[in-house]
Amino acid sequence: MRKKIVAGNWKMNKTFQDAEELLAFIAESIEKKPSCEVVACPPSIYLELATDFALDSNLFVGAQNVSQFESGAYTGEISAAMLDSVDVDYCIVGHSERRKYFHESDEVLAQKVDKLLDHNIIPIFCCGEQLEDREKESYFDVVKMQLKNGVFHLNKNEFGNLVIAYEPIWAIGTGRTATPAQAQEMHNFIRNLITKEYGKETAGNTTILYGGSCNPGNARELFSQNDVDGGLIGGASLKGEEFIKIVNSF
Ligand code: PEP
């Protein structure tokens, strides 16, 4: 079901005390039901803390990563079943930082998506091109391949449980945001790809988020584009007031 979502990707930031303070601030700020679904994606060590806040508030909780394996001898990994057991709602998959620093291939990402869906957790599947892809005008091809390899193996039913996040790598953490027109162009391209693969109804029901230096100053215009259904927010999600301003940008 297509919905408006603002999700905060905290990455590897915050101590336990800071996390508790930020979660309390967000939960309190969205006491009056916000006009979008609000998701906090803290480091995994704070997920249970976050789902405790979610119990008594309008907050949803996302993980930042999951293992492609079901269980067993995979030291340091966290499985989809474990995320499910502490009531996690969403999980980011395929973030460009995981692709770059942890060499996560399309094949592994597809397995992670499958595991999450097996455990009723909604994957937030990230795609997006590098600056050189944009300059070479191959950005549509890059995103098409990422979607083809990462999520288009799903059947229509399964795909219906997915959220897509378009995150141009050149915009992540750089302060250089895609223009609303650039975001709309790619989101529309993605929705058309989904139409070809799964039909118009599924495409119309898919939530597609924008990510990359989104802040309180540019969120309203980005979110007002026809095919932009909200944002995946990095840096600005670490400051409660900025994050809530973005949440209130619809
Ligand atoms: C992200 O890493 O998902 C992201 C969008 O980061 P930032 O908002 O800091 O560019």
py3Dmol code that shows the C-alpha trace and the ligand (Angstrom):
import py3Dmol

protein = """\
ATOM      1  CA  MET A   1       0.000   0.000   0.000  1.00  0.00           C
ATOM      2  CA  ARG A   2       1.428   3.361  -1.014  1.00  0.00           C
ATOM      3  CA  LYS A   3       2.023   5.554   2.005  1.00  0.00           C
ATOM      4  CA  LYS A   4       3.939   8.628   3.049  1.00  0.00           C
ATOM      5  CA  ILE A   5       6.995   7.710   5.101  1.00  0.00           C
ATOM      6  CA  VAL A   6       9.846   9.622   6.690  1.00  0.00           C
ATOM      7  CA  ALA A   7      12.547   7.248   7.957  1.00  0.00           C
ATOM      8  CA  GLY A   8      15.657   8.264   9.870  1.00  0.00           C
ATOM      9  CA  ASN A   9      18.817   6.281   9.203  1.00  0.00           C
ATOM     10  CA  TRP A  10      20.976   6.956  12.253  1.00  0.00           C
ATOM     11  CA  LYS A  11      23.906   4.947  10.825  1.00  0.00           C
ATOM     12  CA  MET A  12      26.639   4.292  13.440  1.00  0.00           C
ATOM     13  CA  ASN A  13      25.812   7.201  15.736  1.00  0.00           C
ATOM     14  CA  LYS A  14      24.548   7.816  19.296  1.00  0.00           C
ATOM     15  CA  THR A  15      25.295   6.336  22.700  1.00  0.00           C
ATOM     16  CA  PHE A  16      22.520   4.515  24.564  1.00  0.00           C
ATOM     17  CA  GLN A  17      21.638   7.666  26.526  1.00  0.00           C
ATOM     18  CA  ASP A  18      21.574   9.826  23.383  1.00  0.00           C
ATOM     19  CA  ALA A  19      19.464   7.229  21.582  1.00  0.00           C
ATOM     20  CA  GLU A  20      16.967   7.143  24.444  1.00  0.00           C
ATOM     21  CA  GLU A  21      16.724  10.932  24.448  1.00  0.00           C
ATOM     22  CA  LEU A  22      16.196  11.150  20.682  1.00  0.00           C
ATOM     23  CA  LEU A  23      13.609   8.363  20.631  1.00  0.00           C
ATOM     24  CA  ALA A  24      11.716  10.014  23.500  1.00  0.00           C
ATOM     25  CA  PHE A  25      11.755  13.349  21.653  1.00  0.00           C
ATOM     26  CA  ILE A  26      10.493  11.809  18.402  1.00  0.00           C
ATOM     27  CA  ALA A  27       7.807   9.718  20.118  1.00  0.00           C
ATOM     28  CA  GLU A  28       6.546  12.757  22.020  1.00  0.00           C
ATOM     29  CA  SER A  29       6.625  14.999  18.949  1.00  0.00           C
ATOM     30  CA  ILE A  30       4.428  12.612  16.967  1.00  0.00           C
ATOM     31  CA  GLU A  31       1.943  12.062  19.779  1.00  0.00           C
ATOM     32  CA  LYS A  32      -0.665  13.732  17.616  1.00  0.00           C
ATOM     33  CA  LYS A  33      -0.690  11.346  14.647  1.00  0.00           C
ATOM     34  CA  PRO A  34       1.608  12.826  11.973  1.00  0.00           C
ATOM     35  CA  SER A  35       0.634  13.048   8.302  1.00  0.00           C
ATOM     36  CA  CYS A  36       3.152  10.329   7.435  1.00  0.00           C
ATOM     37  CA  GLU A  37       4.537   7.151   8.937  1.00  0.00           C
ATOM     38  CA  VAL A  38       7.626   7.955  11.016  1.00  0.00           C
ATOM     39  CA  VAL A  39      10.369   5.317  11.218  1.00  0.00           C
ATOM     40  CA  ALA A  40      13.519   5.384  13.353  1.00  0.00           C
ATOM     41  CA  CYS A  41      16.366   3.144  12.186  1.00  0.00           C
ATOM     42  CA  PRO A  42      18.869   3.154  15.059  1.00  0.00           C
ATOM     43  CA  PRO A  43      21.921   0.892  15.362  1.00  0.00           C
ATOM     44  CA  SER A  44      20.809  -2.680  16.089  1.00  0.00           C
ATOM     45  CA  ILE A  45      21.881  -2.541  19.734  1.00  0.00           C
ATOM     46  CA  TYR A  46      19.099   0.005  20.350  1.00  0.00           C
ATOM     47  CA  LEU A  47      16.329  -1.719  18.378  1.00  0.00           C
ATOM     48  CA  GLU A  48      14.596  -3.173  21.405  1.00  0.00           C
ATOM     49  CA  LEU A  49      14.742   0.182  23.136  1.00  0.00           C
ATOM     50  CA  ALA A  50      13.144   1.710  20.050  1.00  0.00           C
ATOM     51  CA  THR A  51      10.408  -0.923  19.793  1.00  0.00           C
ATOM     52  CA  ASP A  52       9.589  -0.260  23.470  1.00  0.00           C
ATOM     53  CA  PHE A  53       8.970   3.385  22.555  1.00  0.00           C
ATOM     54  CA  ALA A  54       6.962   2.239  19.549  1.00  0.00           C
ATOM     55  CA  LEU A  55       4.614   0.226  21.769  1.00  0.00           C
ATOM     56  CA  ASP A  56       3.159   3.393  23.306  1.00  0.00           C
ATOM     57  CA  SER A  57       3.498   5.817  20.406  1.00  0.00           C
ATOM     58  CA  ASN A  58       3.024   6.344  16.675  1.00  0.00           C
ATOM     59  CA  LEU A  59       6.649   5.444  16.014  1.00  0.00           C
ATOM     60  CA  PHE A  60       7.730   2.602  13.699  1.00  0.00           C
ATOM     61  CA  VAL A  61      11.144   0.970  13.921  1.00  0.00           C
ATOM     62  CA  GLY A  62      13.580  -0.102  11.243  1.00  0.00           C
ATOM     63  CA  ALA A  63      16.892  -1.955  11.326  1.00  0.00           C
ATOM     64  CA  GLN A  64      19.830  -0.856   9.183  1.00  0.00           C
ATOM     65  CA  ASN A  65      20.938  -4.321   8.110  1.00  0.00           C
ATOM     66  CA  VAL A  66      20.090  -8.021   8.288  1.00  0.00           C
ATOM     67  CA  SER A  67      21.916 -11.268   7.567  1.00  0.00           C
ATOM     68  CA  GLN A  68      21.172 -13.132   4.360  1.00  0.00           C
ATOM     69  CA  PHE A  69      21.288 -16.363   6.405  1.00  0.00           C
ATOM     70  CA  GLU A  70      18.491 -17.818   8.500  1.00  0.00           C
ATOM     71  CA  SER A  71      20.550 -18.743  11.600  1.00  0.00           C
ATOM     72  CA  GLY A  72      23.726 -20.471  12.728  1.00  0.00           C
ATOM     73  CA  ALA A  73      27.483 -19.927  12.773  1.00  0.00           C
ATOM     74  CA  TYR A  74      27.694 -16.387  11.364  1.00  0.00           C
ATOM     75  CA  THR A  75      29.517 -14.468  14.079  1.00  0.00           C
ATOM     76  CA  GLY A  76      28.393 -10.881  14.461  1.00  0.00           C
ATOM     77  CA  GLU A  77      25.316 -11.190  12.282  1.00  0.00           C
ATOM     78  CA  ILE A  78      21.670 -10.510  13.113  1.00  0.00           C
ATOM     79  CA  SER A  79      18.910 -12.515  11.459  1.00  0.00           C
ATOM     80  CA  ALA A  80      15.500 -11.474  10.188  1.00  0.00           C
ATOM     81  CA  ALA A  81      13.913 -13.818  12.747  1.00  0.00           C
ATOM     82  CA  MET A  82      15.742 -11.933  15.516  1.00  0.00           C
ATOM     83  CA  LEU A  83      14.544  -8.579  14.184  1.00  0.00           C
ATOM     84  CA  ASP A  84      11.026  -9.962  14.021  1.00  0.00           C
ATOM     85  CA  SER A  85      11.271 -11.249  17.591  1.00  0.00           C
ATOM     86  CA  VAL A  86      11.788  -7.695  18.896  1.00  0.00           C
ATOM     87  CA  ASP A  87       8.983  -6.313  16.703  1.00  0.00           C
ATOM     88  CA  VAL A  88      11.018  -4.462  14.107  1.00  0.00           C
ATOM     89  CA  ASP A  89       8.788  -3.203  11.270  1.00  0.00           C
ATOM     90  CA  TYR A  90      11.274  -2.215   8.536  1.00  0.00           C
ATOM     91  CA  CYS A  91      14.865  -2.912   7.497  1.00  0.00           C
ATOM     92  CA  ILE A  92      17.100  -0.913   5.164  1.00  0.00           C
ATOM     93  CA  VAL A  93      18.724  -3.113   2.501  1.00  0.00           C
ATOM     94  CA  GLY A  94      21.316  -2.171  -0.076  1.00  0.00           C
ATOM     95  CA  HIS A  95      22.367   1.176   1.346  1.00  0.00           C
ATOM     96  CA  SER A  96      25.279   2.483  -0.725  1.00  0.00           C
ATOM     97  CA  GLU A  97      27.522   2.420   2.350  1.00  0.00           C
ATOM     98  CA  ARG A  98      26.903  -1.318   2.775  1.00  0.00           C
ATOM     99  CA  ARG A  99      27.464  -1.898  -0.918  1.00  0.00           C
ATOM    100  CA  LYS A 100      30.743   0.077  -0.764  1.00  0.00           C
ATOM    101  CA  TYR A 101      32.323  -0.756   2.619  1.00  0.00           C
ATOM    102  CA  PHE A 102      30.941  -4.269   3.097  1.00  0.00           C
ATOM    103  CA  HIS A 103      30.959  -5.297  -0.556  1.00  0.00           C
ATOM    104  CA  GLU A 104      27.342  -6.398  -0.549  1.00  0.00           C
ATOM    105  CA  SER A 105      26.516  -7.694  -4.006  1.00  0.00           C
ATOM    106  CA  ASP A 106      23.135  -7.573  -5.727  1.00  0.00           C
ATOM    107  CA  GLU A 107      22.879 -11.329  -5.169  1.00  0.00           C
ATOM    108  CA  VAL A 108      23.358 -11.015  -1.395  1.00  0.00           C
ATOM    109  CA  LEU A 109      20.935  -8.091  -1.271  1.00  0.00           C
ATOM    110  CA  ALA A 110      18.280 -10.171  -3.030  1.00  0.00           C
ATOM    111  CA  GLN A 111      18.761 -12.889  -0.391  1.00  0.00           C
ATOM    112  CA  LYS A 112      18.406 -10.317   2.399  1.00  0.00           C
ATOM    113  CA  VAL A 113      15.164  -9.040   0.872  1.00  0.00           C
ATOM    114  CA  ASP A 114      13.831 -12.625   0.760  1.00  0.00           C
ATOM    115  CA  LYS A 115      14.734 -13.275   4.393  1.00  0.00           C
ATOM    116  CA  LEU A 116      13.011 -10.089   5.547  1.00  0.00           C
ATOM    117  CA  LEU A 117       9.832 -10.893   3.640  1.00  0.00           C
ATOM    118  CA  ASP A 118       9.868 -14.434   5.073  1.00  0.00           C
ATOM    119  CA  HIS A 119       9.714 -12.810   8.512  1.00  0.00           C
ATOM    120  CA  ASN A 120       7.162 -10.122   7.670  1.00  0.00           C
ATOM    121  CA  ILE A 121       9.599  -7.227   7.875  1.00  0.00           C
ATOM    122  CA  ILE A 122       9.297  -4.539   5.201  1.00  0.00           C
ATOM    123  CA  PRO A 123      12.549  -4.056   3.269  1.00  0.00           C
ATOM    124  CA  ILE A 124      13.466  -0.464   2.388  1.00  0.00           C
ATOM    125  CA  PHE A 125      15.475  -1.293  -0.708  1.00  0.00           C
ATOM    126  CA  CYS A 126      18.008   1.399  -1.629  1.00  0.00           C
ATOM    127  CA  CYS A 127      19.175   2.136  -5.138  1.00  0.00           C
ATOM    128  CA  GLY A 128      21.054   5.040  -6.664  1.00  0.00           C
ATOM    129  CA  GLU A 129      23.847   6.008  -8.989  1.00  0.00           C
ATOM    130  CA  GLN A 130      27.328   7.438  -8.468  1.00  0.00           C
ATOM    131  CA  LEU A 131      28.209  10.907  -9.695  1.00  0.00           C
ATOM    132  CA  GLU A 132      30.116   9.482 -12.664  1.00  0.00           C
ATOM    133  CA  ASP A 133      27.040   7.496 -13.728  1.00  0.00           C
ATOM    134  CA  ARG A 134      25.050  10.714 -13.759  1.00  0.00           C
ATOM    135  CA  GLU A 135      27.740  12.546 -15.695  1.00  0.00           C
ATOM    136  CA  LYS A 136      27.926   9.707 -18.231  1.00  0.00           C
ATOM    137  CA  GLU A 137      24.120   9.706 -18.390  1.00  0.00           C
ATOM    138  CA  SER A 138      23.998   6.034 -17.461  1.00  0.00           C
ATOM    139  CA  TYR A 139      22.059   6.666 -14.236  1.00  0.00           C
ATOM    140  CA  PHE A 140      18.816   5.115 -15.464  1.00  0.00           C
ATOM    141  CA  ASP A 141      20.661   1.919 -16.486  1.00  0.00           C
ATOM    142  CA  VAL A 142      22.416   1.666 -13.118  1.00  0.00           C
ATOM    143  CA  VAL A 143      19.208   1.973 -11.116  1.00  0.00           C
ATOM    144  CA  LYS A 144      17.394  -0.396 -13.474  1.00  0.00           C
ATOM    145  CA  MET A 145      20.061  -3.081 -12.931  1.00  0.00           C
ATOM    146  CA  GLN A 146      20.004  -2.628  -9.146  1.00  0.00           C
ATOM    147  CA  LEU A 147      16.241  -3.154  -9.105  1.00  0.00           C
ATOM    148  CA  LYS A 148      16.349  -6.018 -11.604  1.00  0.00           C
ATOM    149  CA  ASN A 149      18.986  -7.889  -9.583  1.00  0.00           C
ATOM    150  CA  GLY A 150      17.827  -6.950  -6.094  1.00  0.00           C
ATOM    151  CA  VAL A 151      14.030  -7.083  -6.136  1.00  0.00           C
ATOM    152  CA  PHE A 152      12.474  -7.965  -9.484  1.00  0.00           C
ATOM    153  CA  HIS A 153      12.790 -11.694  -8.726  1.00  0.00           C
ATOM    154  CA  LEU A 154       9.903 -11.233  -6.254  1.00  0.00           C
ATOM    155  CA  ASN A 155       6.406 -12.223  -7.255  1.00  0.00           C
ATOM    156  CA  LYS A 156       3.709  -9.557  -7.353  1.00  0.00           C
ATOM    157  CA  ASN A 157       2.448 -10.343  -3.862  1.00  0.00           C
ATOM    158  CA  GLU A 158       5.896 -10.188  -2.343  1.00  0.00           C
ATOM    159  CA  PHE A 159       6.793  -7.000  -4.199  1.00  0.00           C
ATOM    160  CA  GLY A 160       3.689  -5.380  -2.734  1.00  0.00           C
ATOM    161  CA  ASN A 161       5.399  -5.463   0.677  1.00  0.00           C
ATOM    162  CA  LEU A 162       8.443  -3.515  -0.380  1.00  0.00           C
ATOM    163  CA  VAL A 163       9.492   0.134  -0.034  1.00  0.00           C
ATOM    164  CA  ILE A 164      12.030   1.582  -2.482  1.00  0.00           C
ATOM    165  CA  ALA A 165      14.443   4.386  -1.592  1.00  0.00           C
ATOM    166  CA  TYR A 166      16.160   6.268  -4.400  1.00  0.00           C
ATOM    167  CA  GLU A 167      19.409   7.623  -2.998  1.00  0.00           C
ATOM    168  CA  PRO A 168      21.827   9.155  -5.508  1.00  0.00           C
ATOM    169  CA  ILE A 169      25.228   8.456  -3.969  1.00  0.00           C
ATOM    170  CA  TRP A 170      26.523  11.903  -4.878  1.00  0.00           C
ATOM    171  CA  ALA A 171      23.823  13.396  -2.650  1.00  0.00           C
ATOM    172  CA  ILE A 172      24.385  11.235   0.440  1.00  0.00           C
ATOM    173  CA  GLY A 173      26.005  13.175   3.270  1.00  0.00           C
ATOM    174  CA  THR A 174      27.386  15.734   0.814  1.00  0.00           C
ATOM    175  CA  GLY A 175      24.931  18.599   1.264  1.00  0.00           C
ATOM    176  CA  ARG A 176      24.296  18.371  -2.486  1.00  0.00           C
ATOM    177  CA  THR A 177      20.651  17.405  -2.820  1.00  0.00           C
ATOM    178  CA  ALA A 178      19.062  16.200  -6.053  1.00  0.00           C
ATOM    179  CA  THR A 179      16.790  18.918  -7.390  1.00  0.00           C
ATOM    180  CA  PRO A 180      13.080  18.157  -7.036  1.00  0.00           C
ATOM    181  CA  ALA A 181      13.004  17.700 -10.830  1.00  0.00           C
ATOM    182  CA  GLN A 182      15.898  15.198 -10.755  1.00  0.00           C
ATOM    183  CA  ALA A 183      14.226  13.259  -7.938  1.00  0.00           C
ATOM    184  CA  GLN A 184      10.847  13.242  -9.708  1.00  0.00           C
ATOM    185  CA  GLU A 185      12.455  12.137 -12.985  1.00  0.00           C
ATOM    186  CA  MET A 186      14.057   9.087 -11.357  1.00  0.00           C
ATOM    187  CA  HIS A 187      11.067   8.238  -9.161  1.00  0.00           C
ATOM    188  CA  ASN A 188       8.842   8.326 -12.228  1.00  0.00           C
ATOM    189  CA  PHE A 189      11.328   6.116 -14.099  1.00  0.00           C
ATOM    190  CA  ILE A 190      11.289   3.615 -11.203  1.00  0.00           C
ATOM    191  CA  ARG A 191       7.491   3.609 -11.071  1.00  0.00           C
ATOM    192  CA  ASN A 192       7.378   2.946 -14.815  1.00  0.00           C
ATOM    193  CA  LEU A 193       9.803   0.033 -14.406  1.00  0.00           C
ATOM    194  CA  ILE A 194       7.524  -1.405 -11.724  1.00  0.00           C
ATOM    195  CA  THR A 195       4.544  -0.968 -14.053  1.00  0.00           C
ATOM    196  CA  LYS A 196       6.324  -2.985 -16.754  1.00  0.00           C
ATOM    197  CA  GLU A 197       7.242  -5.701 -14.270  1.00  0.00           C
ATOM    198  CA  TYR A 198       4.118  -5.937 -12.098  1.00  0.00           C
ATOM    199  CA  GLY A 199       1.415  -3.756 -13.639  1.00  0.00           C
ATOM    200  CA  LYS A 200      -0.052  -0.330 -13.003  1.00  0.00           C
ATOM    201  CA  GLU A 201      -1.857  -1.153  -9.773  1.00  0.00           C
ATOM    202  CA  THR A 202       1.261  -2.461  -8.015  1.00  0.00           C
ATOM    203  CA  ALA A 203       3.316   0.481  -9.301  1.00  0.00           C
ATOM    204  CA  GLY A 204       0.690   2.917  -8.042  1.00  0.00           C
ATOM    205  CA  ASN A 205       0.754   1.254  -4.634  1.00  0.00           C
ATOM    206  CA  THR A 206       4.548   1.285  -4.225  1.00  0.00           C
ATOM    207  CA  THR A 207       6.104   3.746  -1.801  1.00  0.00           C
ATOM    208  CA  ILE A 208       9.248   5.365  -3.246  1.00  0.00           C
ATOM    209  CA  LEU A 209      11.343   7.492  -0.878  1.00  0.00           C
ATOM    210  CA  TYR A 210      14.038  10.005  -1.742  1.00  0.00           C
ATOM    211  CA  GLY A 211      17.314  10.078   0.220  1.00  0.00           C
ATOM    212  CA  GLY A 212      20.356  12.332  -0.029  1.00  0.00           C
ATOM    213  CA  SER A 213      20.971  15.523   1.984  1.00  0.00           C
ATOM    214  CA  CYS A 214      17.286  15.985   2.649  1.00  0.00           C
ATOM    215  CA  ASN A 215      16.739  18.690   5.277  1.00  0.00           C
ATOM    216  CA  PRO A 216      13.999  20.953   6.669  1.00  0.00           C
ATOM    217  CA  GLY A 217      14.765  23.504   3.944  1.00  0.00           C
ATOM    218  CA  ASN A 218      14.272  21.234   0.927  1.00  0.00           C
ATOM    219  CA  ALA A 219      11.940  18.465   2.175  1.00  0.00           C
ATOM    220  CA  ARG A 220       8.649  20.196   1.368  1.00  0.00           C
ATOM    221  CA  GLU A 221       9.482  20.728  -2.298  1.00  0.00           C
ATOM    222  CA  LEU A 222      10.954  17.245  -2.728  1.00  0.00           C
ATOM    223  CA  PHE A 223       7.949  15.599  -1.048  1.00  0.00           C
ATOM    224  CA  SER A 224       5.518  17.569  -3.184  1.00  0.00           C
ATOM    225  CA  GLN A 225       6.699  15.807  -6.364  1.00  0.00           C
ATOM    226  CA  ASN A 226       4.129  13.372  -7.775  1.00  0.00           C
ATOM    227  CA  ASP A 227       6.221  10.237  -7.387  1.00  0.00           C
ATOM    228  CA  VAL A 228       8.106  11.119  -4.194  1.00  0.00           C
ATOM    229  CA  ASP A 229       6.386   9.534  -1.197  1.00  0.00           C
ATOM    230  CA  GLY A 230       8.712  10.724   1.538  1.00  0.00           C
ATOM    231  CA  GLY A 231      12.325  10.475   2.552  1.00  0.00           C
ATOM    232  CA  LEU A 232      15.108   8.362   3.971  1.00  0.00           C
ATOM    233  CA  ILE A 233      17.015  10.837   6.100  1.00  0.00           C
ATOM    234  CA  GLY A 234      20.618  10.434   7.289  1.00  0.00           C
ATOM    235  CA  GLY A 235      22.381  13.391   8.929  1.00  0.00           C
ATOM    236  CA  ALA A 236      19.246  15.401   9.671  1.00  0.00           C
ATOM    237  CA  SER A 237      17.655  12.439  11.483  1.00  0.00           C
ATOM    238  CA  LEU A 238      20.222  12.725  14.269  1.00  0.00           C
ATOM    239  CA  LYS A 239      18.823  16.073  15.416  1.00  0.00           C
ATOM    240  CA  GLY A 240      15.323  15.669  16.793  1.00  0.00           C
ATOM    241  CA  GLU A 241      14.053  19.111  15.855  1.00  0.00           C
ATOM    242  CA  GLU A 242      15.335  18.934  12.273  1.00  0.00           C
ATOM    243  CA  PHE A 243      13.900  15.448  11.830  1.00  0.00           C
ATOM    244  CA  ILE A 244      10.477  16.502  13.094  1.00  0.00           C
ATOM    245  CA  LYS A 245      10.488  19.523  10.789  1.00  0.00           C
ATOM    246  CA  ILE A 246      11.061  17.115   7.894  1.00  0.00           C
ATOM    247  CA  VAL A 247       8.250  14.866   9.189  1.00  0.00           C
ATOM    248  CA  ASN A 248       5.985  17.925   9.186  1.00  0.00           C
ATOM    249  CA  SER A 249       6.890  18.828   5.608  1.00  0.00           C
ATOM    250  CA  PHE A 250       3.917  17.063   4.004  1.00  0.00           C
TER     251      PHE A 250
END
"""
ligand_1 = """\
10
PEP
C 21.401 8.134 3.878
O 22.533 7.793 4.148
O 20.494 7.294 3.747
C 21.166 9.564 3.697
C 20.115 9.922 3.005
O 22.090 10.404 4.257
P 22.048 12.010 4.275
O 20.621 12.437 4.539
O 22.963 12.403 5.378
O 22.514 12.471 2.937
"""
view = py3Dmol.view(width=600, height=400)
view.addModel(protein, "pdb")
view.setStyle({"model": 0}, {"cartoon": {"style": "trace"}})
view.addModel(ligand_1, "xyz")
view.setStyle({"model": 1}, {"stick": {}})
view.zoomTo()
view.show()
